Amino acid sequence: MSGSSQAVKDRVRVLQIITGLRPGGAERVLLQLFEALDGSRFETRIASLSRETDALDAYGFKDTQVDIYDMTHRRLQNLLKLARDVDEFQPQVIHAHMFHALVAAVGAKAIARTKPAICFTGHRTVHALWRRTALTVLKRQRKADVLFTPSVRSRVDARQAVIIPNGVSVGGKLFTRSCWGDNRPLRVLAVGRLIEDKDPLGLVRSFAAANLHQATLTFLGDGPLRAEIARLAEALGVGNRVILSGFSGEVREQMRVADVFVMHSHQEGMPMALLEAGAEAMPAIATPVGSIPTVLGMDRGVLASPRTFPDALRRIAVDPKGALEMGERLRTHVELNYSIDVTARSHEQLYSELAGATDRGA
């Protein structure tokens, strides 16, 4: 066998399973990780438990092959198909992204002859009680839990915690930001699905309460609360300054024409949108949930509760120079700690260690 053929044969085989591929942070993490892994050392496949694949087009992965095991119906048949395909691919590692993917991975492994190591990324730090109980029951089935920060270890009942933050593309020429003020109004940007967890209605209330003359608030995202957001904005007298742009695959481009990034969420993991805002040196205001305090620290952004959010907006609005300096500090921090290259290399090390243990029968 030639050296190149042996190298291909010796690649670590990794099956990435995710609940679905609609546009969102966890989905973007998976796709960027898939692209960044070293193809000469790792053979990676993606499996989705839903027919939703809009994230592929949205994030520039339309030619990426994804195997579909639709668990919305015929669950047993699709689980059996997944198990058969596990035996065909013979992965040393299954990386389950989100809770339902973990359940499917454990089920498929129980049925299949192939017995890969399972690692798990929950992509959120708060789980309902029944899910926390299930994670405890499934603890022995997981060889590793990928966590964004050490502080969330107890919330997922991690067996072997591996700290790997999310990563984003950082590099290239940095867009030069300009001050807002007398010459033009402040442009505020929120990115994410319009759902309860993200609290877009609370953000509209905070924006209206801040009473920022002529400032605009743009929502980049879609979801079931869209119509209610529009009604609330009208009722609060800011309907003409709250813009519902819908989903866009050009998030970074939209960040370059906005001034301040805001996140009013009730719960988060390590939000990709915040890291991308940091990579674009955007001043950021966010609620202190999930891993957000780790990212923003004491001087790289503003942590604000829903009660103090309006005041935080007012303080940013009147101090553009200080806000832009804060954004530059956040950019430096993201570049040093949250690069997709660093994230990919950390996952590669984890997969290699798990594959080695699997090959030894551990």
C-alpha positions as CSV (number, residue, x, y, z in Angstrom):
1,M,0.0,0.0,0.0
2,S,1.4,3.4,-0.9
3,G,2.1,6.1,1.7
4,S,-0.8,8.2,0.6
5,S,-3.3,5.3,0.5
6,Q,-2.2,4.3,4.0
7,A,-2.7,7.8,5.3
8,V,-6.2,7.9,3.9
9,K,-6.9,4.5,5.5
10,D,-5.6,5.6,8.8
11,R,-7.8,8.7,9.0
12,V,-9.9,9.0,12.1
13,R,-13.6,8.6,11.2
14,V,-16.0,11.0,12.9
15,L,-19.8,11.0,12.5
16,Q,-21.3,14.4,13.5
17,I,-25.0,14.0,14.4
18,I,-27.2,17.1,14.9
19,T,-30.9,17.5,15.7
20,G,-31.5,19.6,12.5
21,L,-29.9,22.1,10.2
22,R,-32.1,25.2,10.3
23,P,-30.1,28.5,10.5
24,G,-28.8,28.9,14.1
25,G,-25.7,29.1,16.2
26,A,-25.2,25.4,16.9
27,E,-25.7,24.6,13.3
28,R,-23.2,27.2,12.2
29,V,-20.7,25.8,14.8
30,L,-21.0,22.3,13.3
31,L,-20.6,23.4,9.7
32,Q,-17.6,25.6,10.4
33,L,-16.0,22.8,12.4
34,F,-16.7,20.3,9.6
35,E,-14.9,22.7,7.1
36,A,-12.0,23.5,9.4
37,L,-11.0,19.9,10.4
38,D,-7.9,18.5,8.7
39,G,-9.2,16.3,5.9
40,S,-5.8,14.5,5.6
41,R,-6.3,13.2,9.2
42,F,-10.0,13.0,9.7
43,E,-12.9,11.6,7.6
44,T,-16.1,13.3,8.7
45,R,-19.7,12.8,7.9
46,I,-22.7,14.8,8.9
47,A,-26.1,13.3,9.9
48,S,-29.3,15.3,10.6
49,L,-32.3,14.1,12.5
50,S,-34.6,16.4,10.6
51,R,-35.2,17.3,6.9
52,E,-34.6,21.0,7.8
53,T,-31.4,21.9,5.9
54,D,-31.8,25.6,5.2
55,A,-28.5,26.3,7.1
56,L,-26.5,24.7,4.3
57,D,-27.6,27.4,1.8
58,A,-27.6,30.1,4.4
59,Y,-24.0,29.6,5.5
60,G,-22.5,28.7,2.1
61,F,-22.5,24.9,2.5
62,K,-25.1,24.0,-0.2
63,D,-22.8,21.3,-1.7
64,T,-22.1,19.6,1.6
65,Q,-23.5,16.1,1.8
66,V,-25.7,15.4,4.8
67,D,-27.4,12.1,5.6
68,I,-31.0,12.5,6.8
69,Y,-32.6,10.3,9.4
70,D,-35.9,12.1,9.9
71,M,-37.0,11.4,13.5
72,T,-40.2,13.4,13.2
73,H,-41.8,10.2,11.9
74,R,-40.9,6.6,11.5
75,R,-38.4,7.0,14.3
76,L,-37.6,3.3,14.7
77,Q,-37.0,2.7,11.0
78,N,-34.7,5.8,10.8
79,L,-32.9,4.7,14.0
80,L,-32.3,1.3,12.5
81,K,-31.1,2.9,9.3
82,L,-28.7,5.1,11.3
83,A,-27.4,2.0,13.1
84,R,-26.8,0.2,9.8
85,D,-24.9,3.3,8.4
86,V,-22.8,3.4,11.6
87,D,-21.8,-0.2,10.8
88,E,-21.0,0.8,7.2
89,F,-19.0,3.9,8.0
90,Q,-17.5,2.4,11.2
91,P,-16.7,5.7,12.9
92,Q,-14.3,5.6,15.9
93,V,-16.1,8.7,17.2
94,I,-19.7,10.0,17.2
95,H,-20.0,13.7,18.1
96,A,-23.6,14.4,19.1
97,H,-24.7,18.1,18.9
98,M,-27.7,18.9,21.1
99,F,-29.8,16.6,23.2
100,H,-31.9,14.6,20.7
101,A,-28.7,13.9,18.7
102,L,-27.2,12.3,21.9
103,V,-30.3,10.1,22.4
104,A,-30.1,9.0,18.7
105,A,-26.3,8.3,19.0
106,V,-26.8,6.2,22.1
107,G,-29.6,4.3,20.5
108,A,-27.8,3.6,17.2
109,K,-24.7,2.5,19.1
110,A,-26.7,0.0,21.2
111,I,-28.1,-1.5,18.0
112,A,-25.0,-1.4,15.8
113,R,-22.1,-3.9,15.9
114,T,-19.7,-0.9,15.7
115,K,-19.1,0.7,19.1
116,P,-17.7,4.2,18.7
117,A,-16.9,6.6,21.5
118,I,-19.6,9.2,21.9
119,C,-18.9,12.9,22.8
120,F,-21.6,15.4,23.4
121,T,-22.0,19.2,22.9
122,G,-25.2,20.5,24.3
123,H,-24.9,24.1,22.9
124,R,-26.8,25.5,25.8
125,T,-26.3,25.9,29.5
126,V,-29.8,25.6,30.8
127,H,-31.8,22.4,30.4
128,A,-35.3,21.4,31.6
129,L,-35.4,19.1,34.6
130,W,-36.3,16.1,32.6
131,R,-33.4,16.7,30.2
132,R,-31.0,17.1,33.1
133,T,-32.3,13.8,34.5
134,A,-31.8,12.1,31.1
135,L,-28.3,13.5,30.8
136,T,-27.5,11.9,34.2
137,V,-28.9,8.6,33.1
138,L,-26.9,8.8,29.8
139,K,-23.7,9.9,31.6
140,R,-22.0,6.5,31.3
141,Q,-22.7,6.4,27.6
142,R,-20.6,9.6,27.0
143,K,-16.8,9.4,26.9
144,A,-16.5,13.2,26.8
145,D,-18.7,16.4,27.2
146,V,-17.5,19.4,25.2
147,L,-18.2,22.5,27.3
148,F,-17.7,26.1,26.5
149,T,-16.6,27.1,30.0
150,P,-15.8,25.1,33.2
151,S,-18.7,26.8,35.0
152,V,-21.4,24.8,33.2
153,R,-20.0,21.4,34.1
154,S,-22.5,20.7,36.9
155,R,-25.5,21.7,34.7
156,V,-24.9,18.9,32.2
157,D,-23.6,16.4,34.7
158,A,-20.4,16.0,32.7
159,R,-18.5,12.7,32.9
160,Q,-15.2,13.9,31.3
161,A,-15.4,17.6,30.6
162,V,-13.3,19.0,27.8
163,I,-13.3,22.8,27.6
164,I,-13.5,23.9,23.9
165,P,-15.1,27.4,23.2
166,N,-16.9,28.1,20.0
167,G,-14.8,29.6,17.3
168,V,-15.3,32.1,14.4
169,S,-13.3,33.3,11.5
170,V,-11.0,36.1,12.6
171,G,-8.6,37.7,10.3
172,G,-8.3,39.9,7.2
173,K,-8.6,43.6,7.1
174,L,-10.6,45.0,10.0
175,F,-13.5,47.3,9.0
176,T,-12.9,50.9,10.2
177,R,-15.8,52.0,12.4
178,S,-17.0,55.6,12.7
179,C,-18.6,57.4,15.6
180,W,-22.3,58.1,15.7
181,G,-23.8,61.3,17.1
182,D,-24.8,64.6,15.7
183,N,-24.0,63.5,12.1
184,R,-26.0,60.3,12.1
185,P,-28.1,58.3,14.5
186,L,-27.0,55.1,16.3
187,R,-27.7,51.8,14.6
188,V,-28.4,48.9,16.9
189,L,-28.3,45.3,15.7
190,A,-29.7,42.1,17.2
191,V,-29.0,38.7,15.5
192,G,-30.9,35.5,16.2
193,R,-34.2,33.6,16.0
194,L,-37.2,35.5,17.1
195,I,-38.2,33.1,19.9
196,E,-38.8,33.4,23.7
197,D,-35.3,32.4,24.8
198,K,-33.8,35.3,22.9
199,D,-36.4,37.7,24.4
200,P,-36.8,40.0,21.4
201,L,-40.0,41.5,23.0
202,G,-37.9,42.5,26.1
203,L,-35.3,44.1,23.8
204,V,-38.0,46.2,22.1
205,R,-39.2,47.4,25.5
206,S,-35.6,48.3,26.5
207,F,-35.0,50.1,23.3
208,A,-38.2,52.1,23.6
209,A,-37.4,52.9,27.3
210,A,-33.9,54.1,26.4
211,N,-35.6,56.9,24.3
212,L,-32.6,57.2,21.9
213,H,-33.5,60.0,19.4
214,Q,-33.7,58.7,15.9
215,A,-31.7,55.5,16.7
216,T,-32.8,52.3,14.9
217,L,-33.0,48.7,16.1
218,T,-32.6,46.0,13.4
219,F,-33.5,42.4,14.0
220,L,-31.6,40.0,11.8
221,G,-33.5,36.8,12.1
222,D,-36.9,35.3,11.8
223,G,-39.3,33.3,14.0
224,P,-42.7,33.0,15.5
225,L,-42.6,36.3,17.5
226,R,-42.1,38.4,14.4
227,A,-45.7,39.8,14.2
228,E,-45.9,40.3,17.9
229,I,-42.6,42.3,17.8
230,A,-44.0,44.6,15.1
231,R,-47.2,45.2,17.1
232,L,-45.3,45.9,20.3
233,A,-43.0,48.3,18.5
234,E,-46.0,50.2,17.1
235,A,-47.7,50.3,20.5
236,L,-44.5,51.7,22.2
237,G,-44.1,54.4,19.5
238,V,-40.9,53.0,17.9
239,G,-42.5,51.1,15.0
240,N,-40.8,53.3,12.5
241,R,-37.4,52.7,14.1
242,V,-37.6,48.9,14.7
243,I,-36.6,47.1,11.5
244,L,-37.5,43.4,11.0
245,S,-35.0,42.3,8.2
246,G,-35.6,38.6,8.4
247,F,-32.9,36.0,8.1
248,S,-29.7,36.8,6.2
249,G,-26.7,34.7,5.4
250,E,-24.5,37.8,5.3
251,V,-24.4,38.4,9.1
252,R,-20.8,39.8,9.1
253,E,-21.6,42.3,6.3
254,Q,-24.6,43.5,8.3
255,M,-22.5,43.9,11.4
256,R,-20.1,46.2,9.4
257,V,-22.9,48.7,8.7
258,A,-24.3,48.6,12.3
259,D,-22.8,50.3,15.4
260,V,-23.8,48.3,18.5
261,F,-24.6,44.6,18.9
262,V,-27.2,43.7,21.5
263,M,-28.4,40.4,23.0
264,H,-31.3,40.4,25.4
265,S,-31.5,36.6,25.9
266,H,-32.9,34.6,28.8
267,Q,-30.5,31.8,28.1
268,E,-27.6,31.1,25.8
269,G,-24.6,28.8,25.4
270,M,-21.7,30.5,23.8
271,P,-23.5,32.6,21.1
272,M,-21.8,32.6,17.7
273,A,-23.4,36.0,16.9
274,L,-21.6,37.6,19.9
275,L,-18.3,36.1,18.9
276,E,-18.8,37.3,15.3
277,A,-19.7,40.8,16.6
278,G,-16.4,40.7,18.5
279,A,-14.5,39.7,15.5
280,E,-15.9,42.8,13.8
281,A,-14.9,45.0,16.8
282,M,-18.6,45.9,17.5
283,P,-19.4,47.3,20.9
284,A,-21.7,44.9,22.6
285,I,-24.4,44.9,25.3
286,A,-25.8,41.6,26.5
287,T,-27.5,39.9,29.4
288,P,-25.2,37.9,31.7
289,V,-26.4,34.4,30.7
290,G,-24.5,31.3,29.6
291,S,-20.9,32.0,28.6
292,I,-21.5,35.6,27.8
293,P,-19.8,37.0,30.9
294,T,-16.6,35.0,30.0
295,V,-16.6,36.6,26.5
296,L,-17.3,40.2,27.5
297,G,-15.4,40.2,30.9
298,M,-15.3,43.5,32.7
299,D,-14.1,45.9,30.0
300,R,-14.8,44.2,26.6
301,G,-18.6,44.9,26.6
302,V,-21.5,45.8,28.8
303,L,-23.3,43.2,30.8
304,A,-26.8,44.4,31.6
305,S,-29.9,42.8,33.1
306,P,-33.3,43.5,31.4
307,R,-33.9,46.1,34.1
308,T,-30.6,48.0,33.4
309,F,-30.6,47.5,29.6
310,P,-32.1,50.8,28.7
311,D,-29.5,52.7,30.8
312,A,-26.7,50.6,29.1
313,L,-28.1,51.7,25.7
314,R,-28.1,55.3,26.8
315,R,-24.5,55.2,28.1
316,I,-23.3,53.6,24.9
317,A,-25.2,56.2,22.8
318,V,-23.5,59.2,24.5
319,D,-20.0,57.8,24.4
320,P,-19.2,56.5,21.0
321,K,-15.4,56.9,21.4
322,G,-15.4,54.8,24.6
323,A,-17.7,52.2,23.0
324,L,-15.5,51.8,20.0
325,E,-12.5,51.3,22.2
326,M,-14.4,48.6,24.1
327,G,-15.2,46.9,20.7
328,E,-11.5,46.9,19.8
329,R,-10.7,45.2,23.1
330,L,-13.3,42.6,22.4
331,R,-11.9,42.0,18.9
332,T,-8.4,41.3,20.4
333,H,-9.9,38.9,22.9
334,V,-11.9,37.0,20.3
335,E,-8.9,36.8,18.0
336,L,-6.7,35.3,20.8
337,N,-9.3,32.9,22.3
338,Y,-12.1,32.1,19.9
339,S,-10.6,31.5,16.5
340,I,-12.2,28.7,14.5
341,D,-8.7,27.3,13.8
342,V,-8.0,27.0,17.6
343,T,-11.4,25.4,18.0
344,A,-10.8,22.9,15.2
345,R,-7.4,21.9,16.5
346,S,-8.8,21.3,20.0
347,H,-11.6,19.0,18.5
348,E,-9.0,17.1,16.5
349,Q,-7.0,16.4,19.7
350,L,-10.2,15.2,21.4
351,Y,-11.2,13.0,18.4
352,S,-7.7,11.4,18.2
353,E,-7.7,10.6,21.9
354,L,-11.2,9.1,21.8
355,A,-10.3,7.1,18.6
356,G,-7.2,5.8,20.3
357,A,-9.2,4.6,23.3
358,T,-11.8,3.0,21.0
359,D,-9.1,1.1,18.9
360,R,-7.7,-0.2,22.2
361,G,-11.1,-1.4,23.3
362,A,-11.2,1.0,26.2
